[in-house]
Each structure stands twice: as structure tokens, then as C-alpha cells.
């Protein structure tokens, strides 16, 4: 658990990052730190707290932005500015995840040298901000979901979260939402920026990631516990959503256990004793 963060307000106001690999949470406000998600940090918040799982690789690519740059841009392109600049970033996290994935990879794989690198990275940073602002503008003009329909969609999402390991029939979800299949699919994707199937798969992979890194369960047992009888199917989906294979997560968990044993009982650890 990390509960201190250096003061970066002199250098930036907001940080927007695409996470390629991580396992943890941020609590101010709550954000899941996992692969293929966006993480937004506001330097106006001085009470950062993070829970990061030990030995799990953390890799993210992002840009740091100053407030004046955004407010100047918004004032010249919008009749009414958002209540806070934070809305631009926090309200578009799900909307920009997929478009920024390709951009993040191009930044990470940049092997140019100065001065070409500076020009390339500045252009990519502006493109990053452009994608975020475009998503915010489109969101503002998009037809909103009615309050009753939104409550119904949230009920469906909550049911999936509570029964993630089951193959839930589409007809049951339609009955829960009290709407047609087409309307349910469209509104669900509008709210969560992903299909019902992807929402369920992501939920399963998040649970599996925690089980692999914090328990001694075998990979096949973890796969079954989150609803997969096919080991290969589970492995394929885990790699897709987490950017790492289950066996690699398991290996990291085993390393953590070995390190814990070394620290608590040096006399029983052959590796430590042989190096003394």
C-alpha cells in the first residue's frame, strides 16, 4: 500500500496513462489498475493511495498535461466549459481506451534519437489530447440514456458481476432489464463502451488475475473457478485482456512466496544459505 506521492503540480496538472500491465487499485478516486485500461491522476488531489500487488509488473504509457493548455483549448472550442477539467479525463476513460492503445504502443516502441524523438513525442502527446477531447465533445452531444433505462442496465451489470462464472442466457438478462435484446445490447455498449460478452470476460479475467497472483491454485483450477472448462480458451482471453500469460502471473506469485520464505526463515532457504 502506497500512501504518499511527490508533489508534481509544478510540472503538470493531469496525467493520462494507458496501462499495459498492472495489478492493483487506486483509491482516490477508485480506479482499477489492470491491463488495457486508462488511469487518470489529477495533481489537484493531494491524497493519493495505491494498492499494488507485489512483484507484478507495472507498465504504463501516458502524457502529462498542464491545466492552462486544456482550459485555453476548451474556451475556444466550447460555449460552456465542463465544471472541472477533471471531467474531460475521468468521464472519457472508457471511451478512449481502445483508440489510445495503438498510440501508446507507438510511443513505447519509439527508438528515434534527438531531435527527431522530441518532435515525434510532442506530436503523439497532442494526438493523445485530441482523442480525449474529441471523445468528450462527442459524449456531450450523444443522446443520453433515460434514468429508468440506466438503472436497468446497471442491474444487468451487477447481476453479471455477481454471477460471472456462469453462462448467463441472453433471455435472462433481457428479463432483468425488461427490454428487447437489441435495445439491451445497444444501451449496455453505450454506457460501458463494451459488449455484454466483453464485460463478463473482463470480470472473469480480473478475478482470475487475483487468484493467480495471491493463491496456490493451479491454472486449470483458476480457469474452472471463473467459468472456463477449456484451458486454451482461458489462456487466450487472459493474454488478450491482461497482456501476459497465466503461467507468467503464476511464476511471479511463486517468486513472491519464495522471497517471503527467505525473509522469514533464512535457515530453511537453500538459496539464501548458499549465498551467505
N, C-alpha and C positions, 0 to 999 in steps of 0.2 A: 504494500500500500504506500503510495507516494502522496504526501500532503503538503508539499512545498514546491514552488515553481518560481524561477527567476523573473524579475521584472523586465519585460520585453517591450513595454509601452513606448520607449524611445525609438524603437526600430519598426514597430508595426502595431496595428490595431486589431487585425483579424488574421487568422491563419486557417487556410482551407487545404485539407490534405486528403489524398486518395490512399487508403490503406491497402497494401498488397499482402501483408501478413501481420497478424497480431492476435492476441487472446487476452481480453480484459474488458474493463469498463471505465468510463469517466463519469463522475457523479455531480458535475456542476456546469451545465445540466447533465442529466443522464444520457450517455451515448454508449452504444456497444462498440468496442474496439475489436473488430474482426475483419477478415479479408473481404475485399470487394465492397467496402463501404466508405462513406465520406465522414471525416472528422473535422469539426469546426471548433476553433478556440478563439474566444474574444479576450483580448488583453484588458478589457474593461472589468473583467471578472478577476478578482484577486484571491479567490478561494478555490483553487484547483485541487481536486483529489482524484487519483487514479488507482485502480486495482489492476495490476499486470501480473499474469501468471508466470512464474519463474521459468527461466530457460527457454521460453517460447520466443521464436524470432520475431522482432518488430521491424517492419519495413514500410515506410510511407513516403509519398512524393507529394509536395504541395507548394503553395505560394503564400507569401506573407504580404499583406496589403495595409496601407495606411488609410485612415478614415477619410481624410480630406479628398483623396483621389476618388473615392466612391461617391461621397456626397456631392462633389462638383459635377460628376458624370450624371448622377441621378437628377440633380436640379435642372440640368439642361435637356433631359430626355423624358421627364415625367412631370405631369401637372401637380401631383401630390406625392411627396416622398413617403417612404414607409415610416412607421412610428419610430423604429430604430434601424440602424444599418444592419444590426444582427439578423433582422428578418430576412434580408436578402440571402444570407448564407444558411441560416438554420431552416428556413422554410423551403429551400430548394435542394436539400441534401439528397433525397431520394431521386429527384428529377435529373440531377447531373451526374449521378454515379457512373452510368454506362458511357455517356459521351466523354467523361474525363478519364476513363480507364485508358483509352488509347493515347490520350495526350500525356498522361502520367508515365506511361511506358516509353514514349518518345523522349521525354525529359530524362528519365532514368538511364536510358541507353545512349545518351549523347556522349560522344567521345571526341568532340571538337576541342581545339585549343584556343586560347585567347588570340585575337579579339572576336573570332567567329562565334565562340561559345557564348559570350555576353550578348551578342545580337540575337542568337538563336533562343537563348533562355528568356530574354526580355519579350520576344515575340510570343513565346509559349505562355508566359505569365499573363500577357494581355489577352491571349486567346482563352485562357482559363477563366479570367474575369468576365470576358464576353459571353462565354457559355453560361456562366452563373446568372448574369444579369438577364440574358435572353430567356432563361427558364423562369426567372421571377416575373418578367413582363408578361410572358405567356400565361403564367399561373394566375396573374391578376385579371386577365381578360377571359379566362376559361370559365365556362358555365359551372357554377358551384353546385355541390350536392345538397339536396334538401336535408334538413335536420332529421326527419324520420328515416330517410334512406341511409344517412351516415350512421345513425345508431344501429340500423340493421346490418350494415357492412362491418361495423366494429364487433357486433355479436358473432358474426361469422368468423372473423379473425380470432376472436377469443376462444371460440369453440375449437378451431383448428389448433391453436396453441395448447389447449388442454388435452387434445386427443391426437397429437402429432404423429404418434406411432401407428395409427390406424389408417386403413384405406377408406376414407370417408366418401360415401357416394355423393355425387353432384346433386341428386334429388333431395338429399337430406339438407344440404346447405341452402338449397332453394326454399325449402320449407322453413328453415330457421330465419331466413331473410324475408320470407313472404314476397318473393318476386320471381320473375321468369329467369331462366338460365342465362339468356343473353344480357338482360339488364344487370344481373348479379355480376357477371364477368366484366362487363364494361365499367360499372361503378367501382368494383373492387380494384381494378387496374388503375382507375383514375385516382383513387385515394392512396394506394400503396405503391404505385408505379411498378407493379409486377403482377403476374397472373396468380391465381389461387394455387396452382400447382407449384410455382416457384416459391411462393410464400411458405407453403408446407415443407418444401425441400430445404429451404434456408433454416427453418426452425429445427428440423431434424439434424442438420449439419452443425448448428450451434450447440445442441445438446451433445452430439457425438464428439465434438471438439473438446468439450469439458470433460467428458467421460474418459477419453483417450489420454488426456494430459493429467488427470487427477486420480485415476483409479488403476487397478491392476487387471482390469478386464481385458480379455483378448479382443483383437479387432473384430473377429467374427461375432463375438458376443455383443459388442457395441453396436455392430450393424443390425443385429436382430432386435436389440432393445429400442432402436429408433425406427424400426419398421421395414428393414430390408433383409430378405432371405438370400438375395444374390450378393455375394462378396464383391464381384466385379462391378456391379451397378453402384454399390455403395462407394467403392473406391473412386470410380469415375466422377460421381457427383461431389464427393468430398474435395477432390482435386479441383473441380470446376469452381466451387464456391470458396474454398479456403486457400487455394494456390499452393497446396502442399499435400503430400500423400499421407494417409492414416499411419502407415508404418514409420514415417518420419516424426510425426507427433508422438507416437508411442516411444520412439527412441529418445526423444527429448525428455519425456516423462521418466524414463528409466535412468537417464543421466542425473536428473534432479534427485531421484531416490538414492542413487549411489553417492551423490555428494552429501546428502543428508546423513547417510550412514557413516561416511568418512568423518564428518564433523562431530558426530555423537559417540563414536566408538572406534578410535584410531587403531586400537589393538586388534580388532577383528577385520580390518580392511587391508587385504594383502597389498593393494596398490599403494596405499599410504605408507604402510610399514616398510615396503621395499625401497621407498624413496627417502626415508628418514636418514 
